[in-house]
């Protein structure tokens, strides 16, 4: 079970890979008053899959963002937080040049949604790293047992690409940080019950338990930041064990910078009982970014 931690509510941010990236964007926009920034790895425009076939938000498509922008403005202050909150957000976007699932045009449309066509966030606050020689994967700059090659779109979708994805995202959002801990971590991983926060979690495609990394000084009661990161499809614990939780590099930075890292978890299933009582297969344990 979780303890209580002293989290600064102005220092909460989100990130994700693939379906987790889409979800992070939607959460960032929906509760913008509570979010400081976002790290988007291989994701696309907010609300994209809700008004077109989701495949039009992937591959080499260039999905229209007209309806997404219109909906964002229409919902501002009623269905979602006031979108003027987005102006203060910091966003770091990453796409691999050999990613076969999220094409350059998809992420370019996300950039336009944020910066040029929305516009919701100034260009000074948004970085788009679109020249990384990588496939559909989470980029790190260190080797971990069981990780895939950087040029391969394959499980566990975490790779040594000689690029510290976790570090560049965290420093863009939070500013200069202390050097990361490349040795034994001083904090602890805690598996907690997600059902405390969502009754009948499996009916919503959520795993019964998830993980959180808590640096020692955060356990001791100092004021800490909160970073929430959503895994991608085929990256839940049932698919790759604790690799997304331990191999992305976030904990190394968190350990020395008073950042609590939350790792929510989906569960792969063939029979999700959604809110409209339809049975929707989700065999890859993706986050529902389609709506």
C-alpha distance (Angstrom), angle and dihedral (degrees) to the residues before:
residue distance angle dihedral
X1 . . .
X2 3.78 . .
X3 3.77 124.2 .
X4 3.79 124.6 -147.0
X5 3.80 115.7 -90.7
X6 3.77 132.3 -166.6
X7 3.82 99.8 -115.5
X8 3.79 121.3 174.5
X9 3.85 103.0 -129.5
X10 3.81 90.6 -149.3
X11 3.83 91.5 59.7
X12 3.82 102.3 61.7
X13 3.80 120.2 122.9
X14 3.81 139.2 168.0
X15 3.79 138.4 -145.1
X16 3.76 142.2 167.4
X17 3.78 149.4 169.8
X18 3.81 123.6 -120.3
X19 3.83 108.9 -35.0
X20 3.80 85.7 7.9
X21 3.81 89.3 55.5
X22 3.80 91.6 52.5
X23 3.80 89.7 48.8
X24 3.80 92.6 47.5
X25 3.81 90.2 54.4
X26 3.79 91.9 49.9
X27 3.79 92.8 48.1
X28 3.80 90.3 46.4
X29 3.81 90.4 54.7
X30 3.81 97.1 39.3
X31 3.82 97.0 52.1
X32 3.80 98.5 23.2
X33 3.81 92.9 149.0
X34 3.81 89.2 66.0
X35 3.81 98.6 42.7
X36 3.81 129.4 82.6
X37 3.80 99.4 -172.7
X38 3.78 148.9 -33.7
X39 3.79 140.8 -124.1
X40 3.80 111.8 -149.4
X41 3.81 118.4 -169.4
X42 3.81 114.6 -178.7
X43 3.79 97.4 -18.0
X44 3.78 138.1 128.8
X45 3.81 145.4 -144.6
X46 3.79 121.8 -36.8
X47 3.83 114.5 -99.7
X48 3.81 90.6 8.9
X49 3.80 99.5 135.3
X50 3.80 94.7 43.9
X51 3.80 95.9 74.4
X52 3.81 103.9 27.9
X53 3.78 138.0 33.6
X54 3.79 106.4 -71.0
X55 3.81 91.5 -126.1
X56 3.81 86.7 66.8
X57 3.81 86.0 65.3
X58 3.80 92.7 56.4
X59 3.80 144.3 51.5
X60 3.82 114.2 22.7
X61 3.80 95.7 -23.8
X62 3.78 124.1 126.6
X63 3.81 100.0 -148.3
X64 3.76 118.2 -153.5
X65 3.80 112.5 -110.5
X66 3.81 96.3 -169.9
X67 3.81 94.1 99.3
X68 3.80 92.5 40.6
X69 3.80 91.5 55.2
X70 3.80 92.1 43.7
X71 3.81 92.1 50.8
X72 3.80 92.6 46.5
X73 3.80 90.9 54.4
X74 3.81 93.3 41.8
X75 3.81 93.4 51.3
X76 3.81 95.2 43.6
X77 3.78 111.9 124.2
X78 3.80 95.0 6.1
X79 3.81 116.4 47.7
X80 3.81 91.3 16.9
X81 3.79 136.2 19.2
X82 3.78 118.4 -77.8
X83 3.79 105.6 -74.5
X84 3.80 92.6 -138.5
X85 3.82 83.8 82.1
X86 3.80 88.6 71.4
X87 3.80 91.3 69.5
X88 3.80 91.2 77.5
X89 3.82 95.6 47.2
X90 3.80 123.7 111.7
X91 3.82 115.4 -145.2
X92 3.81 129.8 -171.2
X93 3.82 116.1 -168.6
X94 3.82 124.7 -167.0
X95 3.80 130.1 -172.4
X96 3.80 128.5 170.3
X97 3.80 115.8 -130.3
X98 3.82 91.4 -131.3
X99 3.81 96.9 44.7
X100 3.85 105.9 135.0
X101 3.81 95.4 -170.9
X102 3.81 103.6 49.4
X103 3.79 110.8 36.6
X104 3.79 126.1 -154.8
X105 3.80 91.0 -105.5
X106 3.82 91.8 56.9
X107 3.79 93.9 56.4
X108 3.79 91.4 40.1
X109 3.79 87.1 60.1
X110 3.80 89.3 52.6
X111 3.80 89.6 52.1
X112 3.81 89.5 50.3
X113 3.81 90.0 48.8
X114 3.80 89.8 54.5
X115 3.80 102.8 36.3
X116 3.79 120.0 12.7
X117 3.80 110.3 22.0
X118 3.81 103.2 28.7
X119 2.86 92.6 27.7
X120 3.79 101.9 -153.6
X121 3.82 105.4 136.1
X122 3.81 130.4 35.3
X123 3.80 118.8 -112.9
X124 3.82 89.9 -116.9
X125 3.80 89.3 66.7
X126 3.81 98.1 47.8
X127 3.81 125.1 71.4
X128 3.81 119.1 -170.8
X129 3.81 111.7 -164.2
X130 3.81 100.5 -167.7
X131 3.81 102.1 151.8
X132 3.81 100.4 70.0
X133 3.80 112.2 130.4
X134 3.80 95.9 -130.6
X135 3.78 143.5 110.7
X136 3.83 126.6 -130.0
X137 3.78 96.1 -48.0
X138 3.80 145.7 108.2
X139 3.83 106.8 -95.5
X140 3.80 121.9 -135.5
X141 3.80 134.5 161.6
X142 3.80 98.2 -130.9
X143 3.79 138.1 64.1
X144 3.80 122.8 -108.4
X145 3.80 127.9 -177.0
X146 3.79 112.5 -94.7
X147 3.80 98.1 12.6
X148 3.81 120.9 138.8
X149 3.80 127.5 -116.7
X150 3.81 114.1 -86.5
X151 3.79 91.9 -117.7
X152 3.80 93.9 50.5
X153 3.80 126.1 88.8
X154 3.79 95.5 -148.9
X155 3.79 142.3 110.7
X156 2.97 131.6 -29.8
X157 3.83 87.9 21.3
X158 3.83 92.5 -146.1
X159 3.80 118.2 113.9
X160 3.77 145.8 172.0
X161 3.81 98.9 -115.5
X162 3.81 94.0 159.2
X163 3.80 86.4 -108.5
X164 3.80 124.8 107.3
X165 3.79 100.1 -139.0
X166 3.79 93.9 172.6
X167 3.79 93.0 49.9
X168 3.80 97.9 48.4
X169 3.80 91.8 47.9
X170 3.79 95.0 48.1
X171 3.80 94.3 45.8
X172 3.79 92.5 47.6
X173 3.79 91.4 52.6
X174 3.81 99.9 37.8
X175 3.80 103.1 25.0
X176 3.83 126.4 -124.3
X177 3.80 112.6 -3.0
X178 3.78 135.0 -164.9
X179 3.83 114.4 -95.8
X180 3.78 113.2 -78.7
X181 3.80 124.0 -106.7
X182 3.81 108.6 -108.6
X183 3.79 92.8 177.4
X184 3.78 134.3 62.0
X185 3.79 109.9 -29.3
X186 3.80 119.0 -118.0
X187 3.80 96.3 -150.9
X188 3.78 131.8 67.9
X189 3.79 139.9 -113.1
X190 3.78 113.9 -128.8
X191 3.79 124.3 -164.5
X192 3.79 108.0 -151.5
X193 3.79 138.1 -178.1
X194 3.81 112.7 -98.6
X195 3.81 88.8 -167.8
X196 3.79 88.2 76.7
X197 3.80 86.5 71.4
X198 3.81 101.9 30.9
X199 3.78 120.4 34.4
X200 3.81 113.6 -136.2
X201 3.80 90.0 8.9
X202 3.80 94.6 -176.6
X203 3.82 89.9 62.3
X204 3.80 86.7 65.4
X205 3.78 95.1 45.2
X206 3.80 93.3 -101.5
X207 3.78 124.2 136.2
X208 3.81 116.1 -119.1
X209 3.81 90.5 -118.1
X210 3.80 137.8 31.3
X211 3.81 136.6 177.6
X212 3.76 139.4 -110.4
X213 3.80 129.7 -171.5
X214 3.80 113.7 -143.2
X215 3.83 119.9 -171.3
X216 3.79 114.1 -137.0
X217 3.79 95.0 -111.0
X218 3.81 89.7 52.6
X219 3.81 89.1 53.2
X220 3.80 87.3 50.7
X221 3.80 91.3 58.8
X222 3.80 106.5 -100.6
X223 3.80 117.9 142.2
X224 3.81 110.4 -89.2
X225 3.78 141.6 -178.1
X226 3.82 123.2 -116.7
X227 3.80 122.4 -135.5
X228 3.81 118.8 -174.4
X229 3.80 117.4 -163.7
X230 3.80 126.0 -173.9
X231 3.80 119.2 -151.2
X232 3.79 120.9 -134.6
X233 3.79 131.9 -115.4
X234 3.81 112.6 -58.0
X235 3.82 90.1 16.7
X236 3.79 101.5 98.2
X237 3.80 119.1 117.1
X238 3.81 91.3 -98.3
X239 3.81 89.6 57.8
X240 3.83 105.1 39.8
X241 3.80 106.9 5.3
X242 3.80 113.9 -135.1
X243 3.81 97.2 -23.8
X244 3.82 96.2 111.1
X245 3.78 89.3 44.3
X246 3.81 95.0 50.3
X247 3.83 110.3 19.1
X248 3.82 105.8 54.2
X249 3.80 96.3 79.1
X250 3.80 97.7 -120.5
X251 3.80 93.6 115.5
X252 3.81 92.3 54.5
X253 3.80 90.1 60.2
X254 3.78 93.9 37.5
X255 3.80 92.1 55.0
X256 3.81 94.0 63.2
X257 3.80 99.5 32.8
X258 3.80 106.3 50.1
X259 3.80 94.8 -108.8
X260 3.80 121.5 147.6
X261 3.82 110.5 -150.9
X262 3.80 119.4 -150.9
X263 3.82 119.3 -159.4
X264 3.84 109.7 -168.2
X265 3.80 114.5 -163.9
X266 3.79 135.8 -144.2
X267 3.79 123.8 -161.4
X268 3.82 124.9 -133.8
X269 3.80 110.7 -120.9
X270 3.78 143.5 154.2
X271 3.79 95.4 -144.0
X272 3.79 115.9 49.5
X273 3.79 111.4 168.1
X274 3.79 99.1 -145.8
X275 3.78 126.1 -163.0
X276 3.80 91.1 -90.6
X277 3.82 89.7 51.3
X278 3.79 95.2 -113.8
X279 3.78 120.3 138.5
X280 3.79 108.2 -120.9
X281 3.81 121.0 -177.0
X282 3.80 116.1 -133.2
X283 3.78 103.4 171.6
X284 3.82 92.5 158.4
X285 3.80 95.0 52.1
X286 3.81 93.6 -121.6
X287 3.79 123.4 170.8
X288 3.81 112.4 -108.8
X289 3.80 101.2 -109.4
X290 3.80 91.7 149.5
X291 3.80 99.0 69.8
